[in-house]
């Protein structure tokens, strides 16, 4: 929808409102963005994760700022300061568990959000920049989560940092200097902890900045919808408030209830027991496993067990792992289909669900030892992962015969409600399942 | 030292980063922890103060000879139902190092409620030296630090049954799990004790610590190995997670609020959307 369409419906009524509007129309911007902003009328619950994610960013920043008031980024005191928060700070345990579990649910929501985008073709023109900005947020989230995990300075913090910064040594010439720059030395230690703390505090605000760009880009192009057809007339949309607001709020509260269940009743379920052992450079844990949200990439890293010409297996694994994230950036150009939504693409729909299952399977493989049959399975699974993006997406777009598209969103909605007897709340075409293992 | 750290780091990288992955699947513990009934299990489960008091007695009279509890202060014992006077009197049984005094000398004084449990050894090295090279870990967090991986499908089912007692189950199983008969395929090194529930090997340096009848409890609880193991495991869950009761109580109010709010939002949403086909 064009920008003009939802511009200028704001009319300040009070004197103060008019005075502000003439000087800096921030209330007008807010009104146009979150009240009058037209959204497609057929959005399902898969479209609520954007709002949920913004709330989780706020939860993480607020709890994080409070934690930083009590946390001490010093290799000899970090672990003790976290325990001080857990035991002696008023509601410190609550802040800490909210922050720790908040990271897990942040990732759960972002994976659902990304899968939704892949399912409904949300990345296709003219939303390529919107998609790329989202990929940048995801990358920043990964960096933030990794550095945050190091801060409690438990065994898994320490050894996770050792392993992950070790990735960079795989690159010839520049690898070791990069690793030493990250660590602030030759091994994980006090300088590492201090720079990670500094960056862990910085990156969320960078995420917030990119989120603003992401929302801006969204509000220029407008949202996609389950049909993938662009908004054509006024009947295709409803105003953001109250329609989207109330639906987003309901989904948010349900998601928060799930989050609260883990915070209050199983706060350590998603973490590693080893991280309650203070970091000890002399003792390597039996298993060094990343958090669940990194497991698929961990499996890809370890799947490359063979040299490819001058590229060693180690470098190959690191390249494959980084490529697994970076491939998302070019998805808008890999998908050659003229039809946006998987709803009208039977083969793509099948491929998508296989991709989701494969991603979860990769995550499970990431938690298993890299030996025996697991290596072969991880290689197969990695091939499927990249095959989806590099082969299925371009080829399917050319050869697949999509189903007939409705002429407009309104027509699609009325067609369906005629079928179901009208007025019944839709059950949502699909919500992607979590990439959890 | 630095060199060693670098080498260890390099070894860890080699072991885990290299896709050739020499990540030996840990076969331990050989036996999964046996699940027990805990007063603090489930969404409404709370600590049993009498049990924690018995656990404290066992810790103070047995475990504390080798194991520190340095993250617990005497004042925390109020959670176990003790009065300020009782805590003061209990703390006074311990000596802590303080100082320097006006002459620059360190001195010992009786502990107060504000002090932490004094550790049995001045440092790790001394602890190792006194225990044949094995370090008896600080027990403050042990109930959260020892939770054997549940594996599939247990980890999927656990959230549905709200199972979060992996740690105390492990401690109980370890304390009651010593076996005199060693299977033929297991070799137990000299000076170690076979225990198939041990998290990181077949045998550990700690001799079976509990014996039938070694304690007398004021509340008449029979001092069986099983009872004592359970009491001390519950006590260690408390030392690891002292705010669990508060957490679950607050959690209940939060869940009730969120579910009622969700119901109201759902009805409002239905009302709002009734105006448009969607």
Interface residues (C-beta under 8 A of the other chain):
Chain A: X41 X42 X83 X86 X87 X93 X94 X97 X159 X162 X163 X166 X167 X169 X170 X186 X187 X188 X189 X238 X242 X243 X246 X247 X249 X250 X253 X254 X256 X257 X260 X261 X262 X263 X264 X265 X266 X267 X268 X269 X273 X274 X276 X277 X281 X282 X284 X286 X287 X288 X301 X302 X303 X304 X305 X313 X314 X316 X317 X318 X364 X368 X369 X370 X371 X375 X413 X414 X417 X422 X423 X425 X426
Chain B: X2 X4 X5 X6 X8 X9 X11 X12 X13 X15 X16 X17 X18 X19 X20 X21 X22 X23 X24 X25 X26 X28 X43 X71 X76 X140 X141 X144 X145 X146 X147 X148 X149 X152 X158 X159 X162 X164 X166 X167 X200 X240 X242 X243 X246 X247 X248 X250 X251 X252 X254 X255 X258 X259 X261 X262 X265 X266 X268 X269 X270 X272 X273 X274 X276 X277 X278
